[in-house]
């Protein structure tokens, strides 16, 4: 498909709507507000993928490598069928095809940094005057691609901050946090690309994921190498169909077979609430205690339904003693462990737990605080972070928008902006050319600057006229995010 058709329908004729002799359109990408309490900075991630995948790969394969005749014929057919009688024309499409590359500049902050609300992450503008129409023509595709990895990277960083805080307070193995947030979201995302982009954002903060394609995504577009670095990983794990096939009467035998025959060594995660979680914890696991402790590896118990805080930490208002204790305390009663130097109990290394159903930032904090109050280290449990976290968001979660703030008509610059009188201020845009500066460690916007000033500051050219100028590596972005 011609990538010039990856756009909103109203974009195709904006070229004729700009003033005559328009020669330049300059736009920016900015998070304008936060709908998540406590988050006032957004992680920038995903532009390198957008440039490589669409501006380079897609345009080369599906536009420039095709004959001009084929491109024009298909473009005309689509637009004519779509709009009916129109005067969109085809000459500008021919001219771009003849040029052989996308005549644009992208200037961006480094990917992985946290950017304050209302500060642009990147800008873009055309480099040849006749292609002024391209800048905002890309708005739709760019917006559809970049907001999701920014969102997921931002939310993953919030999980990381929560998990780090409690690990430093209660655990002897704070480095385990790398694995403590595990991406379970793939099946609940809006398609394969969304799953890969979101999980890639998750993997800036963690190493655990069940979204295998995100590893290839990061190798292809962010220069990762899973032979030389830990990009993402997981462990052997069961699902309900596995447990059901063993029948409810044979669940203990199923668990025994899994931990002694199928996985005699290493980590294995066993879903444990197919029928009765409490029976697994109070009967089957005590009966299999010797087998668990004899393994060279860890058996991870996975509850998968109910209130996650109550399941892990115990429900003080429950009717039964086992429900009041919760998973971690019950595992401690059977397998014991040790009390670390910080005074918190850590389960024996042969046993652990993971919970991955409907986890949120708020529930994560409640779980860790609940464990702390009971004297348990936070790293006794792994949290599976799924689509309940990563899919229940939109472009409006952080108010992302791409807006033009400057243009040139007949060689004369115009500072442009929007400020709807009926809006609450969210949609008010900056004006003119932009410069981003660092003040006390935070990025700050300076608008209405000269071209000379625009060339300074923290925005750096990452793409110009068909050439990628900055090609970041995953490990650099990960390191930047942690600062």
C-alpha positions in Angstrom: 0.0 0.0 0.0 1.2 3.5 -0.9 2.3 5.0 2.5 1.0 8.4 1.3 -2.4 6.9 1.9 -1.6 6.2 5.6 -3.4 9.4 6.6 -6.7 11.0 7.5 -8.8 11.7 4.5 -8.9 15.5 5.1 -5.1 15.7 4.8 -4.9 14.9 1.1 -6.0 18.4 -0.1 -4.4 20.6 2.6 -1.6 21.4 0.1 -4.0 23.6 -1.8 -5.5 25.1 1.3 -2.3 26.7 2.6 -1.7 30.3 1.4 -0.2 30.6 -2.1 3.6 30.6 -2.1 3.8 28.7 1.1 7.3 27.2 1.3 7.7 25.8 4.8 5.7 24.2 7.6 7.3 23.6 11.0 5.6 21.4 13.5 6.2 19.7 16.9 5.1 16.7 18.9 4.1 17.5 22.5 2.4 15.9 25.5 0.0 18.6 26.6 -1.5 17.2 29.8 -1.5 14.1 32.1 -4.6 12.2 33.0 -2.7 10.0 35.4 -2.3 11.5 38.8 1.3 12.0 39.9 2.8 11.8 36.4 4.0 15.2 35.2 6.8 13.9 32.9 6.4 11.6 29.9 9.1 9.2 28.6 10.0 9.9 24.9 10.3 6.7 22.9 9.4 5.5 19.5 10.4 8.1 16.9 13.4 6.0 15.7 11.1 3.2 15.0 8.7 5.5 13.1 11.5 6.9 11.0 13.1 3.6 10.2 9.9 1.7 9.6 7.8 4.2 7.7 9.9 7.1 6.4 12.7 4.8 5.3 11.5 1.2 4.8 7.9 1.7 3.8 8.5 4.6 1.5 11.4 2.9 -0.2 9.6 -0.4 -0.7 6.1 0.7 -1.4 6.6 4.1 -3.0 10.1 4.9 -4.5 10.8 1.4 -5.6 7.5 1.2 -7.5 7.1 2.8 -10.9 5.8 6.3 -11.0 3.0 5.2 -13.3 1.8 2.5 -10.8 2.0 4.9 -7.8 0.0 7.6 -9.6 -2.6 5.3 -10.9 -3.3 3.7 -7.6 -3.2 7.0 -5.7 -5.6 8.6 -8.2 -8.0 5.6 -8.0 -8.1 5.7 -4.3 -8.6 9.5 -3.9 -11.1 9.6 -6.7 -13.1 6.8 -5.3 -12.9 8.2 -1.9 -13.7 11.9 -2.5 -15.6 11.8 -5.7 -15.0 14.7 -8.1 -12.0 16.6 -6.8 -9.0 18.7 -7.7 -6.4 17.1 -5.4 -4.1 16.4 -8.3 -1.2 14.1 -8.9 1.7 16.4 -9.9 2.9 16.7 -6.3 3.0 12.9 -5.9 5.0 12.6 -9.2 7.4 15.2 -7.9 8.0 13.4 -4.7 8.5 10.1 -6.5 11.0 11.7 -8.8 12.9 13.1 -5.9 13.5 9.7 -4.4 13.6 10.5 -0.7 11.5 12.3 2.0 12.7 15.9 2.2 12.2 16.4 5.9 14.2 17.2 9.0 13.3 15.6 12.4 15.0 17.2 15.4 14.5 15.4 18.7 15.5 15.1 22.3 17.3 11.8 23.1 14.9 8.8 23.4 14.5 7.6 26.9 14.5 11.0 28.6 11.5 12.1 30.7 10.0 15.3 29.2 7.8 17.7 31.2 4.2 18.2 30.1 3.9 20.9 27.5 7.5 20.6 26.4 8.0 19.3 22.8 9.8 16.0 22.3 10.6 16.6 18.6 10.1 19.0 15.7 9.9 18.4 12.0 9.8 20.6 8.9 10.4 20.3 5.1 13.7 21.0 3.5 12.5 21.7 -0.1 10.0 24.5 -0.5 7.7 22.6 -3.0 7.2 19.9 -0.4 5.8 22.1 2.4 2.7 20.0 2.3 4.5 16.9 3.6 5.1 18.1 7.2 1.6 17.9 8.5 0.6 15.3 6.0 2.6 12.9 8.3 0.6 13.9 11.4 -1.8 11.1 11.3 0.7 8.3 10.8 3.1 9.8 13.2 0.5 10.2 15.9 -0.9 6.7 15.4 2.6 5.3 15.9 4.4 7.3 18.6 1.9 7.9 21.4 1.7 4.3 22.4 5.4 3.5 23.0 5.7 6.9 24.9 2.7 5.9 27.0 3.9 2.4 27.9 7.5 3.5 28.5 6.1 6.2 30.9 3.8 3.8 32.8 6.5 1.1 33.0 8.9 3.7 34.5 6.3 4.4 37.2 6.1 0.7 38.0 9.9 0.6 38.2 10.0 3.5 40.6 7.4 1.8 42.9 9.2 -1.5 42.8 12.6 0.0 43.3 11.3 2.0 46.3 10.0 -1.0 48.1 12.9 -3.2 47.1 15.4 -0.7 48.6 13.4 -0.6 51.8 12.7 -4.3 52.3 14.8 -6.6 50.1 18.3 -8.0 50.0 18.1 -8.3 46.2 17.0 -4.9 44.8 18.5 -6.0 41.4 15.6 -8.5 41.1 13.4 -5.6 40.2 14.7 -6.1 36.6 12.5 -9.2 36.5 9.8 -8.1 39.0 7.6 -6.3 36.4 6.7 -8.8 33.7 4.9 -7.9 30.5 1.7 -10.0 30.0 -0.1 -7.6 27.7 0.3 -9.0 24.1 -3.0 -10.8 23.8 -4.9 -7.7 25.0 -3.3 -5.2 22.7 -4.8 -3.7 19.6 -2.8 -5.8 17.1 0.7 -7.1 16.7 2.4 -3.7 16.1 0.8 -2.2 19.2 1.9 -5.2 21.2 5.5 -4.9 20.0 5.7 -1.1 20.5 4.1 -1.3 24.0 6.3 -4.1 25.1 9.4 -2.4 23.8 8.4 0.6 26.0 8.0 -1.8 28.9 11.5 -3.3 28.2 13.2 0.1 28.8 12.5 -0.5 32.5 12.4 -4.3 32.8 13.7 -7.5 31.3 10.7 -9.7 31.7 8.2 -10.1 28.9 6.1 -12.7 27.3 5.8 -10.6 24.1 8.5 -12.4 22.1 8.2 -10.2 19.0 9.2 -7.1 21.0 12.8 -8.6 21.1 13.0 -8.7 17.3 11.5 -5.2 17.3 14.3 -3.9 19.5 17.0 -5.7 17.5 15.6 -4.4 14.2 14.9 -0.8 15.1 17.0 -0.1 18.2 20.3 -2.0 17.5 19.8 -4.5 20.4 21.6 -7.9 20.2 20.1 -10.7 22.3 23.2 -12.7 21.8 25.2 -10.1 23.7 22.7 -8.5 26.1 19.6 -9.4 27.9 16.9 -7.7 25.8 13.9 -9.6 27.2 13.3 -13.0 28.7 10.8 -15.3 30.5 10.5 -18.7 32.1 8.6 -21.9 31.6 5.0 -21.5 32.6 1.7 -23.4 32.5 -1.7 -22.2 31.6 -5.2 -23.4 32.7 -5.6 -25.9 29.8 -2.5 -27.7 31.1 -3.8 -27.9 34.6 -7.4 -28.8 33.4 -6.1 -31.7 31.4 -4.8 -33.2 34.6 -8.3 -32.9 36.1 -9.1 -31.5 39.5 -8.6 -34.8 41.3 -5.2 -35.1 39.8 -3.9 -31.5 40.2 -1.3 -32.5 42.8 0.0 -35.2 40.5 0.1 -32.7 37.7 2.2 -30.3 39.8 4.5 -33.1 40.9 5.0 -34.3 37.3 5.8 -30.7 36.2 8.4 -30.1 39.0 10.1 -33.5 38.9 9.8 -34.9 35.4 9.2 -32.0 33.0 11.2 -29.3 34.8 13.4 -31.0 37.3 15.6 -27.9 37.3 15.2 -24.2 36.7 12.3 -21.9 37.2 8.8 -23.0 36.4 5.6 -21.0 36.9 2.4 -22.9 37.7 -1.0 -21.4 37.5 -2.7 -22.5 40.7 -6.3 -21.2 40.8 -7.9 -23.4 38.1 -10.0 -24.8 40.9 -9.0 -24.1 44.5 -5.9 -22.0 45.1 -6.2 -22.4 48.9 -6.1 -26.2 48.5 -3.0 -26.0 46.4 -1.3 -23.8 49.1 -2.4 -25.7 52.1 -2.5 -29.4 50.9 -0.7 -30.0 47.6 2.4 -27.9 48.2 2.9 -29.1 51.7 2.7 -32.7 50.4 5.3 -31.8 47.7 7.5 -29.8 50.0 10.4 -32.2 49.7 10.2 -32.3 45.9 10.2 -28.5 45.8 13.1 -28.1 48.1 15.1 -30.8 46.3 15.0 -29.0 42.9 17.8 -26.8 41.6 15.5 -23.9 40.8 12.3 -22.1 41.8 8.7 -23.1 41.7 6.6 -20.0 41.2 2.9 -20.2 42.2 0.6 -18.1 40.0 -2.8 -17.1 41.3 -4.9 -15.6 38.5 -8.2 -14.4 39.8 -9.7 -12.4 42.6 -8.6 -9.2 44.3 -4.8 -9.2 43.8 -4.0 -7.3 47.0 -6.1 -9.8 49.1 -4.8 -12.8 47.3 -1.2 -12.0 47.8 -1.3 -10.2 51.1 -4.4 -11.7 52.7 -7.9 -10.2 53.3 -8.2 -9.3 56.9 -12.0 -9.4 56.6 -12.2 -12.8 55.1 -14.1 -15.7 56.7 -11.3 -18.3 56.6 -7.8 -18.2 58.1 -6.1 -19.1 54.9 -7.7 -16.2 53.0 -6.8 -13.8 55.8 -3.1 -14.9 55.5 -2.8 -14.7 51.7 -0.3 -16.5 49.3 3.0 -15.2 50.6 2.3 -15.9 54.3 1.0 -19.4 53.4 4.1 -20.2 51.4 6.3 -19.0 54.3 4.5 -21.3 56.6 5.3 -24.3 54.4 8.7 -23.4 53.0 10.1 -20.8 55.4 13.1 -18.7 54.3 15.3 -16.1 56.0 15.0 -12.7 57.5 17.3 -10.3 55.8 19.4 -7.5 57.3 16.6 -5.0 56.8 14.4 -7.1 59.0 12.0 -8.5 56.3 11.2 -12.1 55.5 12.3 -13.6 52.2 10.9 -16.9 51.0 13.2 -19.9 50.5 14.8 -19.6 47.1 13.0 -22.7 45.9 9.6 -21.0 46.0 7.9 -17.8 44.9 4.8 -16.2 43.5 3.6 -14.2 40.5 0.3 -12.4 40.0 -0.7 -11.0 36.6 -4.4 -10.3 36.5 -5.6 -6.7 36.5 -2.6 -5.2 38.0 -2.5 -1.4 38.1 0.0 1.1 39.5 -2.3 1.6 42.5 -2.7 -2.1 43.2 1.0 -2.7 42.8 1.7 -0.2 45.5 -1.0 -1.7 47.7 0.5 -5.2 47.3 4.0 -4.1 48.2 2.9 -2.0 51.1 0.7 -4.9 52.3 3.7 -7.2 52.2 5.8 -4.7 54.0 3.3 -4.2 56.8 3.3 -8.0 57.3 7.1 -8.1 57.4 7.8 -9.5 54.0 10.2 -8.3 51.4 8.6 -6.8 48.3 10.6 -9.1 46.0 8.8 -12.2 47.2 6.3 -11.6 44.4 6.5 -10.8 40.6 3.8 -8.7 39.1 2.5 -9.5 35.6 1.7 -6.2 33.9 -0.9 -6.7 31.2 -3.3 -5.0 28.9 -5.3 -3.7 31.9 -2.3 -1.4 32.3 -1.1 -0.9 28.8 -4.2 -1.0 26.7 -6.5 1.1 28.9 -4.9 4.3 27.5 -5.3 6.6 24.5 -3.4 9.4 22.8 -5.3 11.6 25.3 -3.7 10.0 28.3 -0.9 12.5 28.0 -2.7 14.8 25.5 -0.3 14.1 22.7 -0.6 16.4 19.6 1.4 17.4 16.6 0.8 21.0 15.8 2.4 23.6 13.4 3.8 26.7 15.0 5.7 28.3 12.2 5.6 28.6 8.5 7.0 30.6 5.6 5.1 32.2 2.8 6.9 33.8 -0.1 10.1 33.7 2.0 8.6 35.5 5.0 8.2 33.7 8.3 4.9 33.5 10.2 4.5 32.5 13.8 1.3 30.5 14.1 -0.5 29.1 17.0 -3.9 27.9 18.3 -5.7 29.0 21.5 -9.4 28.1 21.4 -11.4 30.4 23.7 -13.7 27.5 24.5 -10.9 25.2 25.7 -9.4 24.9 29.2 -5.9 25.7 28.0 -4.9 22.2 27.1 -5.0 22.9 23.3 -3.2 26.2 23.5 -0.1 25.7 21.4 3.4 27.3 21.5 4.3 29.9 18.9 7.0 30.1 16.2 10.3 28.3 16.1 11.4 26.4 19.2 14.4 25.8 21.3 14.6 23.3 24.2 17.0 24.0 27.0 18.1 22.1 30.1 17.6 24.0 33.4 18.3 22.2 36.6 18.0 18.9 35.0 14.6 19.6 33.4 13.7 20.4 29.8 12.2 23.8 29.2 10.6 25.2 26.1 11.6 28.5 24.6 9.4 29.5 21.7 9.3 32.4 19.3 13.1 32.1 18.8 15.1 32.9 15.7 16.5 30.3 13.2 19.9 30.9 14.8 18.6 30.1 18.3 16.5 27.2 16.9 19.8 25.6 15.8 21.0 25.5 19.3 19.6 23.8 22.4 18.8 20.2 23.1 16.8 19.3 20.0 19.3 17.5 17.6 18.8 16.4 14.0 18.1 12.7 13.9 16.9 12.6 10.3 17.5 14.7 7.2 16.6 14.1 3.6 16.3 10.4 3.6 19.2 9.7 6.0 19.1 8.6 9.6 21.6 10.8 11.5 21.2 9.3 15.0 20.8 5.6 15.4 20.3 4.8 19.1 21.0 1.5 20.8 18.7 0.0 23.4 21.2 -0.1 26.1 21.9 3.7 25.8 18.2 4.4 26.0 17.8 2.2 29.0 20.6 3.9 30.7 19.2 7.3 30.0 15.8 6.4 31.3 17.2 5.4 34.7 18.9 8.7 35.3 
